[in-house]
Amino acid sequence: MKISTRHLALALLCSGAVSLAAHAVDAPSPPASTELSKITVSEQVEGSYAAPNASVATKTDTPVLETATKVEVLTQQAIEDMGLQSRGMGRAMAALGIAGLGMQDLGDVYFYRGFQTSTTLWNGFRTEDIGSAASNGVNGPVWMDTVERMEILRGASSILYGRAEPGGAINIITHKPRADFAGSVDLGFGSYGDRWASLDFTGPLNDARTLAYRVIGGHEQSDSWYTYGHKYRSDGIAPSIDFRLSPKTRLYAEGQFRDVEGGSDQPYIPVVPGTNTLMDVDPAITLMPGTYSKFKQRRAMAGVDHQFNDRWSLTWKYMYNNADNPLTILNWVIGMSYPPATPDIEWNRGLTYNISGQKTHATLLELTGKVETGAVRHTLLFGADYYDQHSYQKAGGGTDPALYGWDWVTLYPYFNPPAYSYNPADFQDWQDWHINEKEVSFYAQDQLELPHAIHLLVGGRYQRQDETVKDFVSPIPNQNLPIKLNAFMPRFAILWQPVPTTSLYYSYTENQGTSQGMDFNLRPLKPEHAKQHELGAKYSPAGGRLVASVAVFELTKENIAGVDTAHPGFNVEIGRIKSTGYELSLQGALTDDWNVLATYNYAHPLVEIGTPPQDYSTGQVNNGLQPLDITAGTLLPYVSPRTFSLLTSYRLTGGWRVGGSYNAFSAATMDQNSTVPTHGYGVASAFASFETALASYKTIFQLNVDNLFDKKYLQFQGDTGAWNPSNYVGGNWGNPREARLGMRLQF
């Protein structure tokens, strides 16, 4: 009889849980010296890139050396060295060798192991965007002022966090209150009118120091480096509180309240006629007037941690996320012309608007414990989470139905475009989506420490999704039917430490993505599903202060929705993509004064089974979430197959600290419409800081210069050659050289 991997994992997990529960009742507590004798948390050097432990891959505080998957951590010191203020998530991800679309003020979209995702974890809770042809998100960009560290999991994450793209996940861990008083004030200015002021204070609220607070506030604004771009502005406050109700019980809560205004994509670059070569124009003039975006971020979390004894603890957390995108204005080009009698290029511009929002109630309950069965030590995790999310997206264009709802303005001069200010009368609604989603999941995990330095991990997740989708403007036949889906995902890993400084591992994980609509028989399509195999090795001398790792992976995603060519408005599940590759990294402190974070990554996301081409003229458009047609035998578009990143710093004598970074990305794969070749790029940055004392307070002056050599490059590139003659390219430029000078006063 053939036994599937998921059935085997479920059987092992259930049988193990029963036996462990029996042992847990009678097992005596180990003496205090037992846990102390096992060194799993290494002392960190102050101001270090070292991160010996991480929880993103297991939801338990696990040494990276004993984690059977690829993880990296961007520490607080690394974030400070890059000089990030309210924004800069893209620079942070580049330091991990992760490419994005360069959307900046609009939000964060990145590529993990060849797959694109806009999902971010905030203190372990999933925040995800909705999207369409006119929108790139609802949550807006990450507020970097509040970030203490970022933990990245490369590979499938659904086993612990629910539905997501399979390539990876980033967990944003925010600053928490402390029982000792501390504070800092940051002030600074930089290129393009950039200036900022932020504060961060924490400390006790009572004599017993059982009640602590933290408050972070920040303001930043700058001009756009684009000639016609909108100014950037960020204002926010993030309060938090921590109450030690007893030595074993802790209550906590935090909030994030922020308004962000900025520009939106997308610049357009002319192509030299007949050459498929970009015209040599100043990138600053390529973003046309009128683009704008605004986000209101309202987010709160509350929780309770209770420790029953030295073995068992319980955690409950709740998150409320109210994300509001009151307005985004995007410009579109539907063609350029090169009249021989005029020195200017003429272009047809369309403006579209987007108003979207999202309210999420999420909660989780987790029980963790440590038990022993003979010579085997177990770290157990039993959990349940629930998400109730309502999203809406209202989009529109021009008032002329003959132009498909998009306000095309013909024959505008490219080098001297007219100004534009938003006027609601210029637009009419052409979609008004409302998506209601509920998800309930139960998961369990056992980390087994066996004799001979062998570690096993076995786990599983049962997940149920209920979803309804409706468009109040342009209803489609299948839109208001409920979608109900159930899934079980297993996980298994084995890790061996032949010597204390080295580990070798294999892991198998499954992943579940979103549902993709219904077929012609009104049956919901199966959610996108993925399976991952990973082999890796890690080396960590000096007690975890430095970790070198290598991983090879095979990640296969299936059930990708395509159009039903026989029944427009419905979908079929046919697509399959296999991404293979490898990753190398070195992270930590080479010496007490020298830090390094370096990665090299390769991914090859090959489409094995494609989806039918979309015929826009007949309305046979994919109603699933796959953003593009995918053609068998091709690679997924916009992916840089090879990436390299290096971030390093060195502490000199006399209070000086110097360092820099270099990020290189190979030429991205082209989409099906592209005829203009893409190009790889490398960007260098540098910083220098000086520590002194002002009025007896520690003060740090720091200068950062990004894009040191003023490299001109496109982070994202596409064109519409399939619709029109390919005489222009749409893309997102990387920022030009920028300098920032800041002062931090610490109390």
N, C-alpha and C positions, 0 to 999 in steps of 0.2 A: 504494500500500500504506500502510495506517495504522500509524504507529509510536507505541507508547505512551510516556508520559513516563518510566516506570521502565526500559524497554528502551533508550531514548535515553541516560539517565543512566548505565546500566551500560556501554553501548558507549563513551561518552566517557571514563569512568573507566578502563576496561581499556586502551583505546588510549593514553590519556595515561600510564598507568603504564608501559607497554612503552617508549614513547619517552623518558620521563624516566629510566628505569633505564639506558638506553643512554647518555644524556647524563651521568648521574651518574658513570659509570666514568671518563670522560675529562676531565670538567670540572675545571679547576684551581680551587684554593681561592682565594676572593677575598682581596685584601689586608685587613688588620685594619680599615683606615679605612672600608671599604665599609659594614659593618654599623653602625659608629659614626656614620656620616654621616646615616643614616636614623633620625630620632627617632620611635620608636614607643612608648616608655615615658616618660611625663612625670613630672617630679618632684612628689611629693605634699607638700602642706603638712602639717606635724605636727598631729595632732588634727583631721583633715579628714574630711568625708563624700565627698571626691573618690575615684573609682575609675576611672582612665583605662583600665585593662585588666581583662579577665575571661576565664576559660577555660571556663565552663560550657557555652557554645554551640558550641565548636569543639574542646575538649580541647587547645588550644594557647593560649599566652599572646598573645591578640589584642587590639589596641586596640578599645575599645567603638565608636569612630567607624567602624572597619572591619569591624564585626560585623553581618552582614545578617539580624539578628533582634532582637527586643526583649529587652534584659537590664538588670538593675539589681543593685546590690551594697549590702548593709548592712554598713558598715565597722565596725571595732572601736570607733572613736570614737562612732558612732551607738548601738551596743549599750551602751557605757558611759554615754552621756547618758541613756538610758532607765532606767538603774539596774537592769538585769536581773541576777539572781543565778542560782540553780540552775534556775529556771523562768521563763517569760515568752515562750515561742515565739509565743503568740497576739498579744502586744503587738508583737513584732518583725514579724510578718507584716502586722499592721494598719498599721504604718509604711510598708509597701509597697502599701497599698490592697487587701490580700487578705483576704477574709472567711473565717471558719471557723465550725464548729458550736459553739464554746465548750465543748469537752469537757474542757479543762484537764488535771486529773490523769490522765485516761484516755489521753491521747495527742493526736495532731495530725491534723486533717482540714481541708482547705482547698479553696477554689474558685479555679481558674485558668481564665479565659476561659469561665466557665459550667460547667465540669466539676469534679466532686468527686474528690479523691484523698487517700490517706493514705501515699503513697510519698514517702520522703525519701532524698536522696543523702547519704552520709556519706563524705567525701573521695573522691567519685566512684563509690562503690559503692552499689548500690540496696538499701535496706531497706524492706520493704513489710509491711503488716499483713494479717491475715486477718479476716474478719468474718462475722457471722450476726445473727439476730434478737436474740441475747443477748450479743453481743460487739462491742466497738468497736476492738479492736486487741490486739497482743501485745507490741510494742516499747516502749510507754510513751512519755512525753514526752521531748523533746530536752533534754539536759543543757547549759544555756546557759553554765555556768562554763567549759566547754571550747572554746567557739566563738570563733574569731578573726574570721571574716567569713562572710557568707551571700551566695551568688550565686544569683540567680533567673533562670531561663530561662522566658520566657512563650511558650507554644506547645508543639508536638510535640517530644518528647525521645528517642523510641525509637531514633532513628538512631544515637545514641551510647551510650545507657544501657540499652537493652532495653525489654521490655514495660512499659507504664505508661499511665495515663490521658493523653489528648492535650493537656490544657490548659496544662501547664507542669511545671516541676521546680524544687526548691530544693536547692542543694548546700551542705551544712554543712562548712566547712573549719575544722579544729581547730588549736589552737596547736601550734607546732613548736619543737624545741630550737634554741637559739642558741649561738654560740661565745663570746659575751660574757656575763658573769654579770649577771643581773637577777632581781629578785624582788618580790613584793608580797604583802601580807596585807590581807584585807578583813574588816571587822567591821561589824555593823549590826543595827538592830531597826526594827520598824514596826508598823502596825495589825494587829489580830487576833492578837497574840502572835507576830508574825513576828520571827525572829532568825536570823542567819547568821554563819558564819565560814568563810573560804576562804583558800587560799594558792596561789601560783603561783611556782615557782622554776625557773630555767634557767641553764645555764653549761657551761663545759668540764670534762672529766674527766681531761685530760692536758695536759702543758706545750705540746705542739704544737697544741693546740686542734683536733684532728681528731676527737675523740670528745666529744660534747655530750649533755646530758640535759635533760629537763624533767619536772617532776612537779606536777600540779594536784590539790588535794584540797579537798573542800568538804562542809559540813554546813549544812542549813537546815531549820527546822521552824516551823510556824505552826498556829494554830487555824483552823477553818473559819469563814467569815463566815455560813454557814448555821447555824441553831440546832441542827439535828440532824446536821450534816455531820461527817465524820471528819477528824481532824487530818492535816496534810500533813507529811511528813518525807522528806528526801533526804540520803543519805550516799554519797560516792563518792571514788574516786582514779583518776587518769589519768596513768600514767607513759609516757614516750617517750624514745627514744634515737636518735642520729644519728651515724654513723661515716663519715668521709671516708676511705675506704680508699686513695684516690689522688686526684690532682687531677681525674680523670675518672670516678671511681666512688664512689658513695655508697650505703651501706646504712642502713636505718632501720626502726624498729618502734615501735608505740604500742599502748596498751591502754586500755580504759575499763571500770571495774568499779563498779557503782552499784546501790543499792537505793532504791526509791521506794515510799512508802505515801501514800495519799490517799483522797479520796472518789470517787464515780462519779455519772453523771447518773442520774435526770433529775427535775427539779422538776415539780410539777403545780400548775396555777392554776385555781381555779373560775371558771366563766362565769356572769354574772348571768342567771338564767333568762329565756328568751325574747328576749334582746337581742343575742347573739353578741358580747358585750363582756366583757373580763376583769374579774373582781371586784378591787376595790382592796384587796389584801392585802399584807402585808409580805413581800417576796421571801425574807427570811431563813427563814421558816417553811414554804416550799413544797417543800423537799427532805425527804422522809420518813425516819425512822430506819432504820438498817441498811445504808446504802450504804457500799461499801468497795472499794478497789483496791490491789493490790500488784504491783510489777514488779521483776525482777532483770535488770539489763542487764550482760552479759558480752560484750565486743567487743574484737577485736584485729586489727591490720593489720601486715604486714611487706612490705618492698619493696627493690628495687635499681634505681638509676638509673646508666646508663653512657653516657658520651659518647665515641663513636668518634673524632670530630674536630669541627671547628667547624660541620659540616653535619648529621651524623647522630647520633642518640641512641636508646637503648633503655630502656624501663621495664617492670619486672615487679612486680606487686603481688598480695598475697593477703589476703583478709579472712575472719575467722571471727566469726560473730555468733550468740551463744546468748542468745536472748530468752526470758524465763520470766515468765509471768503466773500465779503460784500461786493467786490467788483474786481474783475480782471479784464483788461482790454488787450487783445492780441491783434497783430496785423498779419495779413496773409498776402502773398504775391501770387497772381495767377498768370504771370507772363511778363516778359520784358521785350522791348524792341529797340533796335539800334538804327534810327533814321539817318541816312547818309547826309542829309542836308542840315542837320543840327549837331552841335557838339555834345549834346546831352543824351543820356539813355532815358527812355520812357518806360514806365512800369505801371501795371494794373494792381492797385492795392485794394484789399478788402479788410475791413475791421469786424471782428466778432467780439462779443462780450460773454462773460461767464460770471454767474453768481451761484455759489455753492455753500453747503454747510454740512455738518456732521455732529450728531450727538451720540455719545457712547457711554453706556453704563457697563462696567466690567467688574467682576469680583473673582477671587480665587481663595481656596482653602487648601493648605498643605500641611501634612503631618510627616515629620522626618524622625528617624530613629536609628540607633546603633545597637545591634545585637550580635551575639556570637553563637555559632553552631559548631561545636567542636573546635577545630583549628581554623575555621572560616569566620572572618569578620564581615558583617553586612552593614552598609549604609542604605537605609530604606527611605523612599519618598513615595507618599500616596497623596494625590491631589485631585482637585476638581476646579474647573473654571467655567465662567458663564459670561457671554458677551451679548448685549442687546444694543444694536446700532441702527440708527436711522440716518440715511444720507440723502441729500437732494442736490440736484445740479440743474440750473436753469441757464440756457445758452441761446444766443440769437445773433442775427446779422442784419443785413439791410432790409429795407421795406419792399423791395421789388421781387415778387415771387419768381419772375422769369430768371432771376439770378440765383436761384436756389437758396434764398434767404441771406445771401452774403452781399454786403454793400460794396460792390466792385467800383472803384473810381478809376477811370481810364486816363491814360496819357498824362501821368504826373511826372515831372522831371526828377530823375533819381538823385542828381547831385544838388538839387535845390528844392526839396519837397515842401509843400505847404504845412503849416502847423495844424494841429488838430486838438480840440478839447472835447471831452465826452459830452454827448448830448443824447439823452434817452430816446428822443424822437427819431434818431437815426437808425434805430434797431427795432426788430420785431422778434418775438420768441419763435424758435424753431425746435426746441426740445425742453422738456421740464421733467427730468427723471426723479423718481422717488424710490429708494431702495431700502427695504426693511429686512434686517438680518438678525437672526438669533442663533446662538451657537452654545451648546453645552457639551462639556468634555470631562472624561475621567481618565486619569493616567497614573501609572505606577512604575517604579524603577528600583532596581536592586543593584548596588555596587558591591561586588564581592571581592574581598581580599583573601586570596588562597595562599597556601604554603608555596615556597619556592618563588616568591615575588611575582605571582600571577594574579592579575586583576580581571574580573569579568564584569560586564554590565549587561543587564537584560531589562527591557522595559516595553511598555505598550501604551497606546492611547486609543480610547473609543471616543468618537466625535459625532455629534448630530448637528446638522445645519438646517435651519428653516429660513427661506428667503422668498420675498415677493418683490417684483420690479414693475413699475408703471411709469409710462410717459404720458403726461396729460395733454401734450400738444400733438404729438404724432403717434397715436397708439398703434401697436402691432398686434397680430392675432394672439400671440402666446404670452403677452406681457404680464397679465395680472394673475396668472395661475401660481399657486404656491409651489416652491421647490423644496422638497424634503429629502435629505441625503444622510446616510449613515456610513461610517467608515471606521476601520480599525487599522492602526499603524504599529508595526513592531520595530524594535530596535535591539541590536545585539553587538557587543564588542568584546574583544579580548586583548589584553595588554600584558607584556612581560618585561620585567626589569632584570636583565641578566646581571647588571651591576647597579648600584644605587644612583649613578649619574646618567643612565641610559635606559630608554624604554622603546619597545617595538610594539606596534598594534595593528589590528584589523577591526573595522567596524562596518556594520550594515544598518542602514536606516531608511525608512520610508517617509514620504512627505505627501501632504495633501494641499492642493491649492483651492481656488475658488470654483464655484459652479459656473457653467457656461451657457445657461439658457435651456431650451427644450427642443426636441426633435418634432417632426411633423405629426407624430402620434401623441403629442402633448406629454411626453415622458421626459423628465429632467435628465439632462446629460450627466454622466458621471463627472465628479470633480477632476480637475487636472491632478494627476498622481505621478509620483516620482520614486525611484529606487536608487540608492547610492551605495557603492562599495568604495572603501577607502583603506589604503595601507599607508603606514607612516612610521617615522622614527623621530625620537627627541633625545637631546643631549643637554644636560644642565649641570655644569660644575659649580663650585662655590655656593652650594646651598640654595640654588634657585635664582641667584642674582643675574645669571645669564642663561638664556634658553635658545638653543638652535634646534630647528625642526624641519622635516621634509615630509611631504604627503603626496601620494598619487591617488587619483580618484576616477571613477566612472559614474556619471550621474545621468539617468535616463528619465525624461519627462514624457508622459503619455496623456491621452484623452484631450488633446488640444482641439478646441472647437473650430470648425470650418463652416463655410456657407453650404446650405443645401441647395444646390443649383436647380433642382427640380421644384423646390418649394421656397421661393423667396420669403425671407422673414424668419426662417427656421434654420437650425444648425445640425451638423453631424459631428461626431467625435472621431477624429481620424488621425490627428497629428502625433508624431513622435520625434523627439530630439534627444540625441545622446551627446553629452558633453564629457570629454576626457581631458585630463591634464595633470599638472603637478605644481606644487608650491613649495618654496623654501623661505625660511625666515630666520633672523637672528635678532634677539631682543634682550636688552638689559644693560648692565654696567660692566664694561670691560675692566675698568679699575674704579676706585672710589671717585675719580674725577671725570671719567670718560664714559659717556652713554652712547648707545647705538640702537637704532631700530631699522632693519633692512629686510626687504622682501623681494622675491622674484616669483612671478606667477605666470602660468601658461594654461589657457583653456581653449578647447576646440569644440564648440557647440554645433554639431553636424545634424542637419535635418534629415532623418531617415525616412519618414513618411510625411509628405507635405499636405497642405490644405488647398482646395480649389482656388483659382484666382478670383478676385472680387470684380464684378462688372458694375461699376458705378453708374453706367448709363441706364441699366435696367433695374437698379435698386437692389441687386443681389449683393448686399453688403454684410460682412460678418457681424453678427450681433453678440458674439462672445467678446472676451476681454483681450484676446490676442491682438496686438496693435497693428500687425502687418500680415499680409500673405506670407506664408513660408513655403519655399519650394524645395522638394526633395533633392538631396545632393548638394545643397548650399549651406553656408554657415549663417547662424542668426546675425542680423544686422547690428551695426553700431558697437560691436564688441572689439576691443583691442586684445588680440590673442596673447600678447606678451606685455607684461608690465614689470617695472623695476622701481623700487623706492628706497631711499636712504635718508634717514634723519639722524643727525649726530650732534653732540655738544661736548665741550670740554671746559672744565673749571680751572681757570688760571689763578695764580696768586694775586693778592691785592684786590680781591673782590670782583675780578673780571670773569665773565663766562662768554664763550664764543661757540658758534656752531652754524649749521646750515642743513639744507636738504637738496636732493636731486630726485626728481620723479620723471620717469620715461615711460611712454606708452607707444606701442607699435601702431601702425596704420590700422584703423578700425575697418571691419568688414563693411561692405557697401550694401544698401538695401536694394530691392528689386528695381527701383526706379532710377538708381544712380548710374550716371555715365562719367562723372568727373571723379578721378581717383582720389582717395583719401591719403593722408600722410601721417606718419608718426611724428612725435615731438618729445623734447626733453626740456624741463624747466628747472632752473636752479634758484635757490633762495639762501639768504644768509641772515644771521642776527648776531648782535653783541649786546651784553648787559653788564651793568656795573652796580655793585651793591655797596651802599654806604649807610650813614646814619644822619638823619635830620631831626634835631631836637630829641635825640636819643631813640628815635623810632627807625626801625629798619626800612630802608628806602632802596628801591631798585629802579634804575633807568635802563630802558631797553629800546634798541633800534632794530627793526625788522625791514628787510628789503625783499619783497617777493618778485619773482620773475626777474632775477638779477640782470640778465643780459637782454631784457626787453624782447623776448621771443614772441613772434607773431604766429599763432596757431589756432586751429579750430578743435575744440573738444568734441564737438558733434557736427556731423555733416550729412546732408541729404539733398535731393533735388526731386523734381517732378517730371523727369524725362519721359515717363510712361504716359503722361497726360498731354504734355506740350513739348515743343522743341526744347532741349535742355540748354537754355541760355542763361540760367541763373542757378544758384545754390542757396539753400537755406541751412543755417547752422548756428552754433553758439561759439563765439570766440572765447578763448582764455583771456583773463585780465592782463593788461600790459604791466610794465614795471610799476610797483607801488612801494612807497616807503612809509613807515609808521614809527613815531617816536612816542613812547609812553613812560609814565612814572607810576610806580605802585608804592604806596605808603602803608606799611604793615604795623599793626598794634599788638 
